[in-house]
Amino acid sequence: MTAITIDIHPHITASDTKRYTLAPLGGHQSDWSRTRPVTVEHLIAAMVETGVQKAAIVQASTCYGHDNSYVADAVAANPKRFTGVFSVDVLAPDATERMRFWYGKRLTGMRLFTFGSTMSEQAHWLDDAASYPAWECASELGLSICLQMSAKAIPQAANMAERFPTVNIILDHCARPVLDDGSPYTAAASLFSLARYPNIYLKLTPRIFAEARRGKATPETFFPRLVSEFGASRLAWGSNYPSSEGTLPALLKIARTSLACLPKADQEWIFAKTALVLYPALAD
């Protein structure tokens, strides 16, 4: 079987703002979605050019908030190429109802946006008891949950990993660790502490590839350490295209160059096999 490449973190934005109304979390639209929008058609063209066969499209929360209609429509039109990662307000009384609705649209992951481009302060509700029904629903449906968060929320993520051991949790951007102190990466100790939770996965994006070259950090010392702690089967590549600047081919090249120090078998997990664990719908 020919090896495939799967992207678990691209975003799309529609050119039709009447059909797909803007309602960004944080109250204002992200700069990237205004200045370099990518429609689903543009994403498919970029994937074909790059050699990326499948993707889990992540809801552009800083553009559409909890209205996942554009992602759902993209998946419906391209069911063999895409699955989707939706967003809901997990503290709302109707959270589980909304989750089941979007799951019925073939969106097989959920994203909780607690920190990012339009939210400069880490939210405190990640492990709020009011969200427990939503997590229980995710466990029932087999939804992976990715967390857009800062390292400040690592204790909260650990709480949820322990409370809901059957839910696969993916940390966007590896939870934004500080790496510039270099090996043995003492400043990232809180990230490595999560390795003991088998249901916590890490998403390798352009941000972490840049951080792995900052200060005393190098890809050759950081990524083998990451694999030794978590295992390659709990790491997965996400382009963050177009939120991260650059073309999809350029972003994939950076990822492959950064991970060239790893054995081929580890790279196969990171660029495809882990994604199929997290999003089995992409195996169809």
N, C-alpha and C positions, 0 to 999 in steps of 0.2 A: 504493500500500500504506500502510495506517495505521501510524504509528510505534508501536513497542512499547517497553515498559520491562522490563528484565531485572535481577534482583537476584542478584549472584554471592556473597553472603555472609550468608544467614540461617541460623539454627540451629533445631533442634527437639529437644524432650525429651518422652519418653513418660510418660503417667500410670501405666502398668503397669510397676512396678519389678521384678516377678517375671519377666516375659518379657524385659524389657530391663534387665539388671543393671548397677548402677553400678560403674564401675571407672576413676575419673578419673586422668588423668596428673597427676603431682605429688603424688598420695596423698590429696588432699581435693577434694571437689566444689566447683565455682565457686559463688560467692554468687548470681550472676544465675540460674543454672539451678535453684537452690533457691527463690528468692524470686519470680521471674517466668518460670516455665516456659511454653513455647509448644509445643503438640502440632502435628502436621502439619495436623489439621483447623482449628486456630486460625490457623495460618499461611496456609492457603488462604483462609480468611475475610478475613484482613487484606489479602491480596493483591488479592482481588476488590474490597474497599472502596477500596484505594489506586490500583488500576489498574495493578498489576504483573502482567504476563501469565505470566512464566516465572522460574525461579530455579534456581541451582545450590546445593543445600543442603549446607552445610559441616558435617562431623562435629563434634559437641560433644565435643571431646577431653577437656575438663575435667569431663565427665560420664560418658562411656562408654569413654574411652581408645581402644583399637584395635578395639573391637567395633562395627562399623558397621551392625549389623542394623537399627536403627530407620530410618536414612537409606535403606538398601536397600529396606526394606518400603515406605517412603513413595514412593520412585521407582517401584517395581513397581506400586503402586496408582494412580499418576498419571504415566504415562510421557510424556504430551504436555505436561505442565506442568513437570516436574522432571528434572534430572540430579543426581548426587551427587558430593561430594568426600570421599573416604575417608581414613582414617589407618591406617598400619601401622608397625611397627618396622623401619625400613630397614636397621638393623644386624644384624637377625636372619638366621640361615641360610636360613629359609624365606620371606624377604621377597618375592621375586618370585612365589612360589607364592600367597601371600596377595594380592598385587596382582592377579594374573590372576583369582583368585576374585572379588574385589570388582568388577573390571572386567566380569566376566561378569554381574554384577547391574545393569549399566547405570550404574555409578558411574564417571564419565569424567575425574575429577580426583583428585589426591592432595594431602594437606596434611601438612607437617612442622611439628610444634609444638615449638619450641625456646625459647620465652619467652612469658610471658603471665600470666594472672590467678592460676594455681596454680604458676607457675615464675618466681620473682623474679630468678633469675640466668640469663644467656644460656648455653645449652648450647654445648659446643665440638665436637660431632660432625657439624655440618652438612656439612662437606666431607671427612669421614673416608673413606678409601679403601674401608672395608668397605661403604659405601653405594653404591659405583659400580654394582654389578649392578642395584640397584633403579632407579637413574637410567637405565641402559641399557634396562631393561624399560619404563620410562616413555616413552623415546624410541620404542621399538618399537610400543607400544600407542597412542601419540599422546596420552598423558596430560599435562595441564597440572599443574604442581606449584606450590602456593601455600605460602609460607613465613611462618609466624608467628614473628617474630624482632624483635630490637632493632637499632638502628643499629650496634651493636658487631659484628654478624655480616655487615655489608656486604662486607668483604673475602672472607669465605667464600662468600657468594652470588655474588660476581664470579668466584671460582674455578670454581664449578660452572657458571655461565653460559658461561664460556669452554671448559670441558671438555666440556659437553653442549649444543652450540649448537642442536640440533634440539628441545630441550625448552623449552617456554614456561614461564617462571618468573614467578609473580605474588607481589609483596611485599604481604602484608597490612598495612593501615594505612600504606602507603608506607614501611614499616620504621621508623615512629615518629620522624620527624626533629624536630629542634629548630628552630622557626621564629620565636621571639619577638624575634629581633634584627631582623626585617623585611628588606625588600629591600636589597641583592641576595641575602639569605639565605645568608650566608657559613657559618653554623653547619650548614647542610644540604648543604655541598659534597660530602660523601661520597655522598649520595643522587643528586645531579646527575651524579656521576662514572659512575654506572651507565647513563646514557643511551647510551653507546657500544655497549652490548650489545643487539642488536636483539631478543633473546629474553627480555628482562626487561620485565615489565609492572607497573603500579602499581594497587593497589586503593584507591579513594577511599571512605573510611568516615567515620562520625561523628567519630572521633578526629581525622582530618586536617582536617575542617571546623572543629572546635573550635580546633585548633592554629593554623589560618590566621586566627584572630581574636585570638590571644594576643599581648600585648606590642605591638610595632610591626608585626606581621603583619596583612595584610588579604587577603581572597579576591581582590580586584581586582589585587593585585600578585603573589600567589603562584601562582594557578592558570594565568594566562597564561604565567608563567615555566615552569611544569611542562609545559604544552603545547608551548612553544617548544623545550624540551629533549628530551622524549620523543615528542611527537606525541600527539594525542587518540586515535589508533588503538592506543595502548599504555596507555590509562587506562580503568578500568571501575569502575562504582559497585557498592558492596556495603553493605547496610543495617546489618549486624552485629546485626540484630534477633533476639532480644530482649536480647542481651548488652549492647548500648547501650541506655540508658534512653530510654523514649518509645515511642509507637505507631509502627507502620510508616508511616502517612500523615505523621506529624510528622517522621520521619527522612528521608523522601523530600523533604518540603518544604524541610528544611534543606539537603539536597544541591542541589536545584534553585536555591534562593536563592543558595547559595555559588558556583554555576557559571553564574549568569545573565550574568556578565561575558564569557563565552565565546561565540563565534559558534554559531549553531544547529547547523551541521554538526558542530562539535566535540562539542556536547552529545549529538547522536545517536550518536556513537561511544561516548561514556562511558556512556550509559544503555541501550545495547542492542548496537550493532554490534561492539564489542570483545568482548563476552560471547560472541557467536556465533563469533568466531575462537577463543576459548579453549575453548569448550564447544560444538562443532558439533552435538552431540546435541540441543541446544535449538532448532536450526533445523528439526527434523523437524515 
